[in-house]
Amino acid sequence: MLLSIVIPCYNEADNVDKLNAEFVPVVQQLVGFTLPDGERIDHVEVLFVDDGSKDDTYAALTGAFANAQLPGVSFRFEQHAVNRGLGAALRTGLGAAAGEVIVTTDSDGTYRFETIPALLTCLKPGVSIVTASPYAPGGAIANVEGYRIFLSKGSSFLYRVLVDRHVHTYTSLFRAYRREVVERIPFEADGFLAGTELMVNAMLAGYKVAEYPTTLYSRAFGASKAKIMRTIRAHLGYQGHILLRRLGLAAAPAMKSTVSTGQKLAAG
């Protein structure tokens, strides 16, 4: 089978050496890796999406990886002419990915790249999404700014109330998706809400989510790209929409038609 790894990037030129040193060895280890359902990964494609960076991120990425010759591994590159936001970069990457399983991860390694195999071991039969979870039992946080923890935990708490209390973390980008989810479940946000919106829409459609308890670290290079107040407003607006859906006052997002509507959804 083919595994895709989508990595959105914005002004991440300083992190390219880290990607080369810490991410590439993990990708090589994934070739031949067997998933819990018995499927063997024969090839890994890595898709970097440069979201209109103002530094030389795209040149650094292509310079480091375009001519790499690694058995069973290929690198692809997408680029936005202007910065459009994390959600837009995710849509571009997910839309270009060809894998039966698709992993999304931050370029800065705030969730360690070396844990990708452990993330994939949670993708058991019947599970459609695995999300990294520093807030689940067994998870942890290391040297992350207090205000970011407060906002992330607070947001996840509200989603637990509105959607599913058994899922502890709703804001992580570090995830594994089965292809059916990516093909069928829409999300509209262009900013940092996007990953949450995709997962919550999938959960409300009946797809099962498993959590991978792990450690969230602070960035080693550069600064967080999150626009705090804009992100808070986006989450509050989306949470209000979920509440209205629960009350029957708002319509669910329309499903895409790439998969037969007769196909049975995984139990929620």
Backbone bond lengths (Angstrom), bond angles and torsions (degrees), N, CA, C in turn:
res aa  C-N    CA-C-N  psi(-1)  N-CA   C-N-CA  omega(-1)  CA-C   N-CA-C  phi
1 M - - - 1.455 - - 1.519 109.67 -
2 L 1.322 115.08 163.61 1.462 122.42 178.45 1.520 109.96 -103.52
3 L 1.322 116.54 131.01 1.459 123.08 173.47 1.518 108.54 -108.17
4 S 1.324 116.98 130.25 1.464 121.73 174.77 1.519 109.38 -106.32
5 I 1.326 116.21 141.11 1.463 121.75 173.48 1.521 107.64 -123.90
6 V 1.328 116.23 118.19 1.460 122.58 -177.13 1.523 109.04 -103.66
7 I 1.334 116.44 126.88 1.466 121.64 -178.00 1.529 109.71 -127.72
8 P 1.336 118.27 101.68 1.466 120.15 174.33 1.528 109.81 -71.54
9 C 1.328 116.10 142.59 1.469 121.12 -178.55 1.529 110.02 -136.43
10 Y 1.311 115.94 137.27 1.460 120.96 172.53 1.525 108.37 -144.86
11 N 1.326 116.08 114.58 1.475 122.38 -177.46 1.525 110.99 53.15
12 E 1.331 115.09 53.47 1.461 120.85 -176.78 1.525 112.71 -115.37
13 A 1.312 118.04 25.83 1.467 120.32 -179.01 1.524 111.65 -56.71
14 D 1.331 116.84 -35.72 1.473 120.14 -178.75 1.522 112.80 -69.51
15 N 1.319 117.31 -16.05 1.461 120.26 -177.79 1.529 113.31 -97.53
16 V 1.320 118.45 -1.41 1.468 120.18 -176.25 1.529 111.23 -65.87
17 D 1.313 118.03 -39.88 1.471 119.77 177.34 1.522 110.71 -62.68
18 K 1.333 116.81 -37.89 1.468 121.14 177.50 1.530 110.25 -64.27
19 L 1.328 116.84 -41.35 1.456 120.53 176.73 1.526 110.77 -60.39
20 N 1.314 115.64 -43.59 1.467 120.16 -178.87 1.523 111.19 -64.50
21 A 1.325 116.26 -40.74 1.460 120.39 -174.97 1.524 113.05 -79.84
22 E 1.338 117.53 -36.92 1.466 120.62 -171.15 1.523 114.09 -108.50
23 F 1.324 117.12 -29.42 1.462 120.22 -176.23 1.525 112.18 -88.07
24 V 1.318 117.80 -45.19 1.470 121.37 -175.22 1.527 112.78 -58.74
25 P 1.343 120.21 -44.00 1.477 118.43 177.81 1.532 113.08 -59.84
26 V 1.333 117.07 -33.44 1.465 120.42 178.07 1.517 110.19 -67.84
27 V 1.325 116.86 -42.92 1.466 120.78 178.98 1.523 110.38 -59.03
28 Q 1.327 116.54 -41.88 1.464 119.83 179.20 1.530 110.96 -62.90
29 Q 1.330 117.12 -37.08 1.457 121.38 179.42 1.530 112.07 -68.44
30 L 1.342 116.24 -24.59 1.463 119.59 -177.31 1.524 112.30 -75.11
31 V 1.325 117.88 -21.51 1.461 120.48 177.11 1.534 108.03 -69.16
32 G 1.319 116.32 117.57 1.454 121.82 -175.58 1.515 113.77 96.69
33 F 1.340 116.96 -4.29 1.463 121.68 179.58 1.531 109.41 -69.45
34 T 1.333 116.46 140.12 1.456 121.41 -179.18 1.518 110.16 -107.00
35 L 1.312 116.46 127.75 1.455 122.80 178.64 1.531 110.24 -77.68
36 P 1.340 117.10 164.17 1.476 119.93 -177.84 1.520 114.47 -57.88
37 D 1.340 117.64 -26.96 1.473 119.12 179.98 1.526 112.25 -85.76
38 G 1.342 116.84 4.99 1.452 120.83 176.29 1.513 115.29 95.74
39 E 1.335 117.41 -7.98 1.460 119.76 178.74 1.524 110.56 -72.89
40 R 1.315 115.57 138.29 1.461 122.38 -178.45 1.522 110.33 -103.85
41 I 1.310 116.89 132.42 1.455 121.31 177.99 1.528 109.06 -79.22
42 D 1.323 115.77 115.46 1.464 120.73 -179.74 1.522 112.35 -96.28
43 H 1.323 116.35 -25.05 1.469 119.70 -177.68 1.525 108.94 -148.65
44 V 1.315 116.33 144.72 1.460 122.78 176.61 1.523 108.34 -122.21
45 E 1.336 116.23 124.94 1.465 119.92 172.15 1.521 107.97 -107.85
46 V 1.328 115.84 134.59 1.456 122.68 178.49 1.515 107.80 -110.07
47 L 1.345 116.16 124.02 1.463 120.80 179.72 1.523 109.25 -113.68
48 F 1.317 116.17 112.71 1.454 121.73 172.75 1.528 108.41 -92.03
49 V 1.328 116.29 130.78 1.467 121.03 177.13 1.521 107.91 -115.97
50 D 1.326 116.74 106.80 1.456 121.25 177.06 1.528 108.09 -84.43
51 D 1.319 115.98 112.01 1.463 121.56 -174.45 1.527 111.31 -89.93
52 G 1.326 115.97 64.81 1.464 120.97 176.00 1.516 113.81 63.08
53 S 1.319 117.71 42.04 1.466 120.97 -178.78 1.522 111.83 -59.64
54 K 1.324 115.15 147.00 1.470 121.29 178.31 1.523 111.70 -94.85
55 D 1.331 116.60 -8.64 1.456 119.29 173.87 1.534 107.71 -101.41
56 D 1.325 118.04 -161.03 1.467 120.32 -176.51 1.527 111.91 -98.32
57 T 1.352 116.02 38.83 1.466 120.34 -179.38 1.525 111.88 -55.30
58 Y 1.323 117.59 -48.95 1.465 120.37 -175.23 1.521 110.80 -63.16
59 A 1.316 117.14 -43.83 1.462 120.19 179.14 1.524 110.88 -65.02
60 A 1.334 116.59 -37.76 1.462 119.97 179.29 1.528 110.98 -67.01
61 L 1.334 116.59 -40.49 1.463 120.41 179.39 1.528 111.46 -65.79
62 T 1.321 116.67 -48.95 1.464 119.24 -178.84 1.525 110.92 -67.32
63 G 1.330 116.35 -35.50 1.458 119.20 178.00 1.517 112.38 -64.80
64 A 1.324 116.49 -35.34 1.468 120.62 -177.23 1.523 112.72 -82.56
65 F 1.353 117.43 -33.12 1.468 118.88 -167.47 1.524 115.59 -123.34
66 A 1.327 118.95 -17.44 1.471 119.73 -172.62 1.523 112.24 -60.89
67 N 1.319 117.31 -35.76 1.466 120.05 -177.07 1.525 112.80 -103.97
68 A 1.331 116.29 12.12 1.465 119.69 179.28 1.528 110.19 -66.39
69 Q 1.295 116.14 135.05 1.458 121.59 179.63 1.526 108.17 -120.57
70 L 1.317 113.81 92.54 1.460 121.07 -178.87 1.529 108.57 -118.71
71 P 1.315 118.82 128.48 1.467 120.54 -178.38 1.529 111.78 -57.06
72 G 1.335 115.67 125.61 1.456 120.68 176.79 1.509 115.16 77.71
73 V 1.340 118.16 9.02 1.470 121.82 -176.72 1.525 109.19 -129.23
74 S 1.328 116.69 135.95 1.464 121.34 173.95 1.519 109.28 -132.71
75 F 1.330 115.65 151.75 1.459 122.00 -179.87 1.523 108.97 -119.94
76 R 1.329 115.10 134.19 1.460 121.04 177.35 1.523 108.72 -127.62
77 F 1.339 115.24 158.16 1.457 119.82 -173.58 1.527 110.14 -136.45
78 E 1.331 115.23 131.81 1.462 122.52 172.92 1.527 107.41 -120.84
79 Q 1.321 116.35 150.85 1.470 119.04 -178.19 1.521 110.59 -144.09
80 H 1.337 116.08 131.36 1.456 121.76 171.36 1.524 108.45 -91.69
81 A 1.319 116.04 138.44 1.462 120.02 -179.66 1.520 111.85 -65.76
82 V 1.332 116.23 -32.47 1.465 121.70 177.47 1.523 108.08 -132.65
83 N 1.320 116.33 161.28 1.457 120.81 178.13 1.521 110.05 -68.35
84 R 1.323 117.01 122.59 1.464 122.19 -177.76 1.522 113.07 -116.33
85 G 1.321 117.92 -9.28 1.451 120.97 177.35 1.514 112.83 109.28
86 L 1.336 115.08 159.48 1.463 121.24 -177.32 1.525 111.70 -58.74
87 G 1.331 117.50 -42.42 1.457 120.10 -178.78 1.515 112.34 -61.49
88 A 1.324 116.36 -42.29 1.464 120.49 178.30 1.522 110.49 -64.61
89 A 1.332 117.02 -39.94 1.466 120.41 177.72 1.524 110.86 -64.65
90 L 1.328 116.91 -39.09 1.464 120.48 176.79 1.523 111.43 -62.85
91 R 1.341 116.89 -43.85 1.467 119.56 179.77 1.524 110.37 -61.81
92 T 1.331 116.72 -41.29 1.463 119.78 178.68 1.530 110.33 -62.91
93 G 1.325 116.94 -46.55 1.456 120.34 -178.55 1.507 113.24 -67.17
94 L 1.335 116.94 -45.72 1.458 120.29 179.63 1.521 111.12 -65.66
95 G 1.339 116.09 -35.36 1.454 119.67 178.92 1.518 112.87 -68.40
96 A 1.331 116.94 -28.64 1.466 121.10 -179.36 1.520 112.44 -89.55
97 A 1.331 117.66 -18.54 1.469 121.69 -176.07 1.517 111.08 -68.94
98 A 1.329 115.81 139.51 1.458 121.05 -178.62 1.523 112.93 -110.31
99 G 1.323 118.26 -2.61 1.451 121.15 -172.65 1.517 114.65 -72.67
100 E 1.340 115.54 153.24 1.457 120.86 172.57 1.523 110.76 -70.74
101 V 1.318 116.27 -28.24 1.463 123.45 172.81 1.517 107.22 -125.09
102 I 1.342 115.67 137.61 1.457 120.65 -176.49 1.525 108.89 -126.92
103 V 1.314 116.20 124.10 1.459 122.53 175.82 1.523 108.63 -102.03
104 T 1.323 117.12 135.69 1.462 121.71 171.57 1.518 107.85 -114.72
105 T 1.322 116.55 139.42 1.459 119.95 -178.82 1.516 110.51 -150.44
106 D 1.315 116.05 153.57 1.458 121.37 174.69 1.524 109.83 -69.56
107 S 1.325 116.04 150.85 1.461 120.45 178.94 1.516 112.60 -78.90
108 D 1.342 116.99 -15.93 1.459 119.81 -173.74 1.522 114.07 -92.85
109 G 1.329 117.77 -0.67 1.452 120.38 177.02 1.510 114.67 70.30
110 T 1.344 118.39 27.08 1.465 119.70 177.26 1.528 110.81 -66.19
111 Y 1.308 116.86 -27.40 1.458 121.39 160.97 1.523 105.45 -106.01
112 R 1.309 117.54 124.55 1.454 122.06 -170.90 1.531 111.37 -59.28
113 F 1.340 116.16 131.21 1.461 121.28 179.08 1.533 110.90 -58.85
114 E 1.316 116.71 -32.70 1.461 120.83 -177.00 1.524 112.79 -64.60
115 T 1.345 117.03 -12.21 1.462 119.65 179.92 1.527 112.75 -92.52
116 I 1.340 118.56 2.18 1.466 120.22 178.45 1.538 111.71 -57.12
117 P 1.343 119.95 -44.81 1.470 118.15 177.40 1.529 113.07 -59.14
118 A 1.340 117.09 -39.60 1.473 119.57 178.78 1.519 111.15 -66.30
119 L 1.344 117.21 -36.60 1.459 121.21 175.23 1.524 110.07 -58.56
120 L 1.328 116.02 -44.69 1.460 121.07 -177.16 1.528 112.48 -68.90
121 T 1.325 117.90 -26.80 1.465 119.24 178.69 1.529 111.69 -67.75
122 C 1.338 117.04 -15.77 1.471 120.72 177.69 1.523 112.30 -85.99
123 L 1.348 117.04 -5.86 1.461 120.73 -178.85 1.529 108.93 -84.98
124 K 1.311 115.26 68.26 1.457 121.87 -176.84 1.524 110.55 -81.89
125 P 1.325 118.24 163.83 1.467 120.11 177.33 1.528 111.13 -53.06
126 G 1.322 116.47 133.56 1.455 122.02 -177.85 1.510 113.81 93.08
127 V 1.348 117.22 -15.76 1.466 121.41 177.46 1.525 108.48 -95.50
128 S 1.331 116.78 131.55 1.462 121.15 -177.26 1.523 113.09 -106.42
129 I 1.333 117.14 -24.30 1.462 122.30 179.26 1.520 108.21 -138.19
130 V 1.330 116.57 136.69 1.460 121.59 169.18 1.523 106.96 -118.06
131 T 1.325 116.75 126.11 1.458 120.50 179.93 1.520 110.36 -117.51
132 A 1.319 116.67 137.11 1.456 121.08 172.87 1.519 109.06 -62.68
133 S 1.338 116.98 142.53 1.460 119.71 -174.80 1.525 111.21 -143.59
134 P 1.338 117.05 99.12 1.460 118.69 173.58 1.516 113.01 -73.47
135 Y 1.327 118.04 -14.54 1.467 121.89 -176.43 1.528 113.06 -96.74
136 A 1.323 117.95 -10.17 1.461 120.76 176.32 1.527 109.23 -75.74
137 P 1.339 118.09 156.39 1.463 119.86 175.32 1.520 110.76 -53.27
138 G 1.327 117.06 127.38 1.459 122.27 -176.47 1.509 113.34 98.78
139 G 1.340 117.77 -13.83 1.453 121.74 176.32 1.521 111.30 -84.64
140 A 1.331 116.69 170.30 1.463 120.17 -177.66 1.518 110.09 -157.89
141 I 1.332 115.74 166.85 1.470 123.33 177.59 1.515 107.70 -130.12
142 A 1.334 117.16 135.87 1.463 121.43 -177.61 1.526 110.69 -128.14
143 N 1.321 115.90 111.56 1.472 122.81 170.81 1.522 114.11 61.15
144 V 1.326 117.17 29.32 1.469 121.16 176.39 1.524 108.61 -92.02
145 E 1.333 116.32 141.79 1.459 121.09 -177.09 1.532 110.58 -56.23
146 G 1.342 115.13 139.10 1.454 121.05 -176.01 1.508 113.59 -58.67
147 Y 1.345 117.70 -38.91 1.464 119.38 -177.47 1.520 110.94 -66.95
148 R 1.352 117.52 -33.26 1.462 120.30 178.58 1.529 110.72 -68.71
149 I 1.325 116.18 -39.58 1.463 120.05 177.38 1.524 109.91 -63.84
150 F 1.335 116.17 -44.69 1.458 120.54 -178.81 1.526 111.02 -59.84
151 L 1.333 116.80 -46.48 1.458 120.60 -178.02 1.531 111.34 -67.53
152 S 1.336 116.45 -41.97 1.457 119.76 -178.52 1.521 111.51 -68.24
153 K 1.337 115.96 -45.11 1.465 119.61 179.15 1.523 111.34 -64.73
154 G 1.336 115.60 -41.75 1.460 119.39 179.86 1.509 111.86 -62.74
155 S 1.328 115.71 -42.90 1.458 119.89 178.88 1.522 110.98 -64.77
156 S 1.341 116.56 -45.62 1.464 119.98 179.88 1.523 111.32 -62.90
157 F 1.332 117.16 -35.49 1.467 120.32 178.10 1.526 110.79 -60.10
158 L 1.331 116.78 -44.26 1.464 119.60 -179.71 1.527 111.05 -65.37
159 Y 1.345 117.10 -38.61 1.465 118.94 177.03 1.524 110.92 -65.85
160 R 1.326 117.53 -34.83 1.462 120.10 177.38 1.529 110.38 -61.99
161 V 1.329 116.06 -39.05 1.458 120.33 178.58 1.526 110.78 -67.95
162 L 1.324 116.25 -41.42 1.460 121.08 -173.43 1.523 113.77 -83.65
163 V 1.340 117.27 -30.02 1.470 119.71 -169.74 1.524 112.06 -117.07
164 D 1.318 118.06 -65.69 1.462 120.99 -175.41 1.522 108.66 -158.15
165 R 1.318 116.35 113.85 1.467 120.38 -176.79 1.524 112.26 -70.37
166 H 1.328 118.18 -15.26 1.460 120.86 -178.42 1.523 112.25 -78.59
167 V 1.322 117.78 -16.45 1.469 121.90 175.82 1.523 107.78 -97.49
168 H 1.328 116.97 125.83 1.456 121.49 -171.44 1.527 113.84 -94.63
169 T 1.332 118.09 -29.07 1.465 121.82 -174.93 1.521 109.99 -124.86
170 Y 1.321 115.43 123.48 1.464 121.33 -177.84 1.527 113.05 -114.11
171 T 1.315 118.76 -3.10 1.467 121.32 -168.92 1.518 114.16 -111.92
172 S 1.313 118.62 6.19 1.464 120.87 -177.18 1.528 111.29 -79.78
173 L 1.329 116.55 144.19 1.465 121.53 171.48 1.524 111.08 -89.19
174 F 1.320 117.31 -22.76 1.456 123.16 -174.68 1.527 109.19 -76.84
175 R 1.349 115.48 100.96 1.464 120.88 -173.04 1.518 111.52 -148.02
176 A 1.325 114.45 164.36 1.467 122.09 168.89 1.521 108.12 -123.66
177 Y 1.322 116.45 133.49 1.464 122.59 -179.10 1.529 109.70 -122.92
178 R 1.303 116.47 141.25 1.460 119.09 165.02 1.529 108.38 -76.15
179 R 1.305 115.16 150.17 1.463 119.74 -172.82 1.531 112.45 -58.78
180 E 1.315 117.64 -35.28 1.460 120.63 -177.81 1.528 111.23 -57.42
181 V 1.328 116.94 -38.47 1.463 119.81 179.52 1.527 110.74 -63.32
182 V 1.320 116.10 -46.71 1.461 120.95 -178.42 1.516 111.04 -63.35
183 E 1.327 116.99 -36.05 1.464 120.51 -178.52 1.526 112.23 -76.30
184 R 1.311 118.05 -32.69 1.467 120.06 -170.47 1.528 114.21 -99.30
185 I 1.328 117.61 -29.94 1.461 119.67 -169.61 1.526 110.67 -99.06
186 P 1.339 117.42 119.97 1.466 120.74 -179.94 1.525 111.44 -86.39
187 F 1.318 115.91 156.32 1.463 121.84 167.70 1.520 107.53 -146.96
188 E 1.318 115.93 144.96 1.458 120.80 -170.17 1.522 114.36 -108.77
189 A 1.326 117.89 -22.46 1.463 120.42 -173.14 1.519 111.18 -64.40
190 D 1.326 116.18 141.33 1.457 121.69 174.37 1.525 111.73 -95.48
191 G 1.325 117.68 -17.79 1.452 121.29 -175.77 1.517 112.89 -98.35
192 F 1.341 115.80 -151.31 1.457 121.85 -173.59 1.531 113.31 -74.78
193 L 1.318 118.35 -9.32 1.457 121.16 174.79 1.528 111.71 -69.13
194 A 1.310 117.56 -20.84 1.460 122.01 -166.14 1.519 114.08 -54.26
195 G 1.338 118.10 -48.65 1.453 120.28 -178.00 1.513 112.13 -62.19
196 T 1.337 115.93 -40.46 1.467 120.37 176.98 1.518 110.14 -63.79
197 E 1.314 117.27 -45.06 1.458 121.31 -178.61 1.520 111.25 -60.76
198 L 1.324 117.01 -43.24 1.466 120.38 179.77 1.529 110.77 -61.62
199 M 1.341 116.70 -46.90 1.456 119.17 -177.69 1.524 111.88 -68.00
200 V 1.330 117.30 -43.60 1.467 119.99 -178.53 1.534 110.28 -65.73
201 N 1.320 117.53 -43.34 1.472 119.24 177.20 1.525 111.01 -58.87
202 A 1.344 116.46 -38.43 1.463 119.85 178.03 1.521 110.86 -67.08
203 M 1.334 117.47 -41.59 1.459 120.83 179.28 1.529 110.99 -63.18
204 L 1.330 116.71 -41.93 1.451 120.54 179.97 1.531 111.68 -68.87
205 A 1.342 116.29 -21.32 1.460 120.62 176.30 1.527 111.99 -86.52
206 G 1.341 117.29 -3.76 1.451 120.04 175.34 1.509 116.15 107.41
207 Y 1.338 118.67 0.91 1.457 120.76 179.71 1.524 110.73 -77.59
208 K 1.321 115.38 143.23 1.463 120.79 -176.83 1.522 110.79 -90.33
209 V 1.336 116.15 135.41 1.458 123.87 178.78 1.520 109.34 -112.35
210 A 1.331 116.46 134.96 1.458 122.24 171.31 1.526 108.17 -114.27
211 E 1.325 116.23 148.05 1.459 121.24 178.57 1.521 110.76 -103.80
212 Y 1.323 114.37 142.07 1.457 121.60 173.54 1.526 107.58 -110.53
213 P 1.336 118.21 102.20 1.469 119.85 -179.68 1.527 110.47 -64.99
214 T 1.308 117.25 124.55 1.460 121.03 -177.69 1.519 109.43 -153.14
215 T 1.326 116.60 -178.64 1.463 121.78 -176.54 1.522 110.75 -102.36
216 L 1.319 116.30 132.61 1.453 123.38 172.78 1.523 108.06 -96.59
217 Y 1.341 116.25 125.36 1.460 122.06 -178.68 1.527 110.42 -108.76
218 S 1.311 116.56 163.57 1.457 121.22 173.59 1.526 109.47 -79.24
219 R 1.315 116.21 161.57 1.461 121.44 178.52 1.521 110.61 -66.45
220 A 1.337 115.88 142.90 1.458 120.24 174.93 1.526 111.15 -86.37
221 F 1.345 116.65 -33.82 1.460 121.43 -177.99 1.529 109.53 -133.56
222 G 1.329 115.63 149.63 1.453 120.69 175.65 1.510 112.53 73.82
223 A 1.333 114.33 -172.34 1.463 121.10 -177.48 1.519 109.76 -123.70
224 S 1.332 115.81 153.82 1.460 120.70 177.10 1.521 110.03 -59.70
225 K 1.335 115.64 141.45 1.465 120.39 -179.23 1.524 112.49 -93.86
226 A 1.329 117.34 0.68 1.462 120.64 -176.24 1.527 111.41 -67.54
227 K 1.321 116.35 133.91 1.461 123.14 172.49 1.521 106.56 -95.09
228 I 1.336 116.24 102.35 1.460 120.88 -164.15 1.527 112.56 -59.20
229 M 1.336 118.31 -56.01 1.460 120.08 -175.57 1.523 111.40 -65.21
230 R 1.320 116.37 -38.39 1.463 119.76 178.56 1.527 110.62 -63.94
231 T 1.331 115.84 -39.87 1.461 120.13 179.99 1.526 111.15 -68.23
232 I 1.334 117.12 -40.54 1.467 120.86 178.03 1.519 110.19 -60.53
233 R 1.330 116.75 -46.96 1.470 120.22 -179.93 1.527 111.20 -61.69
234 A 1.344 115.94 -39.58 1.469 119.27 -179.66 1.523 110.94 -63.68
235 H 1.334 116.82 -44.34 1.465 119.75 179.76 1.531 111.04 -65.12
236 L 1.320 117.06 -43.28 1.464 119.57 179.99 1.526 110.99 -62.71
237 G 1.321 116.39 -41.24 1.460 119.55 178.05 1.518 112.12 -63.59
238 Y 1.326 116.50 -42.00 1.461 119.97 179.72 1.528 111.02 -69.21
239 Q 1.319 116.77 -38.74 1.471 119.76 176.80 1.516 111.19 -62.98
240 G 1.338 116.79 -37.35 1.457 119.39 174.85 1.514 111.73 -62.77
241 H 1.335 116.39 -38.99 1.464 120.41 178.48 1.531 110.46 -65.17
242 I 1.333 116.79 -40.51 1.472 120.00 178.14 1.527 110.03 -61.24
243 L 1.328 115.71 -43.43 1.472 119.65 179.55 1.515 110.67 -60.42
244 L 1.329 116.99 -42.77 1.463 120.19 178.38 1.525 111.44 -64.05
245 R 1.336 116.83 -37.17 1.461 120.31 176.22 1.520 110.23 -63.32
246 R 1.321 116.34 -42.14 1.456 120.32 178.90 1.532 111.43 -62.03
247 L 1.321 115.61 -32.79 1.455 120.68 179.76 1.526 112.56 -86.75
248 G 1.336 115.80 -1.96 1.460 120.42 179.54 1.504 113.82 78.19
249 L 1.347 117.12 21.05 1.463 121.12 -176.73 1.520 113.13 -106.04
250 A 1.328 117.19 1.15 1.468 120.34 178.34 1.516 108.15 -141.78
251 A 1.329 116.28 148.25 1.458 121.59 -178.40 1.518 110.64 -82.88
252 A 1.328 115.44 148.84 1.467 120.91 173.75 1.517 108.71 -73.28
253 P 1.344 118.37 153.31 1.457 120.69 177.17 1.518 110.70 -64.63
254 A 1.325 115.97 144.08 1.459 120.72 -178.58 1.516 110.35 -69.21
255 M 1.329 116.09 136.73 1.456 121.15 177.89 1.514 110.11 -75.77
256 K 1.333 116.08 150.16 1.454 120.64 172.44 1.527 108.43 -76.56
257 S 1.331 116.78 158.47 1.459 120.71 -171.66 1.517 113.05 -105.05
258 T 1.347 117.92 20.90 1.452 119.70 -177.23 1.519 112.65 -76.48
259 V 1.339 117.98 -15.66 1.454 122.15 177.89 1.522 107.80 -121.47
260 S 1.316 116.90 143.02 1.455 121.13 -179.32 1.522 111.19 -55.64
261 T 1.318 116.15 132.24 1.463 119.79 179.54 1.514 112.47 -68.19
262 G 1.317 117.14 -12.84 1.454 120.48 177.88 1.522 113.02 -82.84
263 Q 1.343 116.54 -9.56 1.454 118.41 -179.09 1.513 110.40 -69.50
264 K 1.297 116.47 133.84 1.471 121.42 -176.19 1.522 110.66 -72.20
265 L 1.335 116.16 133.11 1.454 120.55 176.51 1.513 110.17 -78.68
266 A 1.344 114.55 152.61 1.465 119.13 175.06 1.533 108.59 -65.55
267 A 1.312 115.97 146.34 1.457 120.27 -178.41 1.514 110.30 -65.91
268 G 1.331 116.96 138.46 1.446 120.62 -179.47 1.505 110.62 -85.72
